[in-house]
Amino acid sequence: MSVVVVGRSSFMAEEVRKKAPREWLFLSHKEAIENTAWADKARCIINFAFDPKLRTEGYNEPGDIDSRLARLIKNSSSHYIMLSSRMAYGPSVHADRGMREGDPASPVNPYGNSKLKVEKSLLEILGAERLTVLRMSNVFGFEPGRRSFLGMAQTRLAEEGKIVYDMSPLVSRDFIPVWRVADALFKIAAAPSPGVYNLGAGFGIQTGLIAEWLIEGYGAGELHVNKFSQADAFWLDMTKARRTFGLEAFTVEDLRTDFLECGRMLKSWKKAA
């Protein structure tokens, strides 16, 4: 086997599986920990599994699935790809709200704190040369029913005919569709390079626009804004990742197309329900 993917039922892993090479092995985190025959044969491991308690309650070692997997391959030559989050940075320190790999990491919530502690744990277990950390922006796709930002937006659009924000629609954030994440991971896993890298669109887009695009694709609906908070604007600088892995840039128009497609899929899903 060349690549082992752990957390096979996760939102992102399911998208990766659609186009993954046949020799890639997909496991649940329970399978990976209980049956370790894969550990000496894998060239590269990508883990999608994450204990939800680390997201809401903060870091705890028993819930750190990444470190448990890393210890299983400690004495091998396997490379580890960790899916971290832009939350590990904390708020942007730049006037343009960008986030760059050399920025200080000062997370301000349990999720960001957990991700940063996992990064440090993996570095201690595996060493710098066998670890690639991907700090990801807001990943979206067709996801009604998920408790994510876009999942809840799609759910309310389908059920209530509206998208509801508790923030200003003028706030700009970085969004990347899950199918573009999958394409990036194929390139990164083919020739992993150690270090910390951003993975996002490389630009921010006003959240009001993404609501408009979802509604346009769906064919009906409206945006309701309860609060006009300006918090949490950000975008991820993709210069390092694109240079290292040969990742293709995409445009605002490409992103619009992706959101329109999500809206159309939501319309078809609603009709079939």
Buried (B, 14 or more C-beta within 10 A) or exposed (E): EEBBBBBBEBBBBBBBBEEBEEEBBBBBBEBBBEEEEBBEEBBBBBBBBBBEBBBEEBBEEEBBBBBBBBBBBEEBEBBBBBBBBBBBBBBBEEEEBBBBBEBEBEBEEBBBBBBBBBBEBBBEBBEEEBBBBBBBBBBBBBBBEBEBBBBBBBBBBBEEEBBBBEBBBEBBBBBBBBBBBBBBBBBBBBEBEBBBBBBBBBBBBBBBBBBBBBBBBBEEBEBEBEEEEEEBBBBBBBEBBBEBBEBEEBEEEEBBBBBBBBBBBBBEBBEEE
